[in-house]
Amino acid sequence: MAQAYCVKCKKKVEIQNPRQVTLKNKRPAVQGVCPKCRTKVFRIGKG
């Protein structure tokens, strides 16, 4: 499972409901939500 930094919780969390996205510059990324506070979290470079 991918991890990302949650700005609201101020720590690394497991990404809940992860989905693959591609940035404008064609780099892969994973987007999801924090399991504790439901804030959107984002991790660039994981494909």
Order of alpha helices (4+ residues) and beta strands (2+ residues): beta-beta-beta-beta-beta
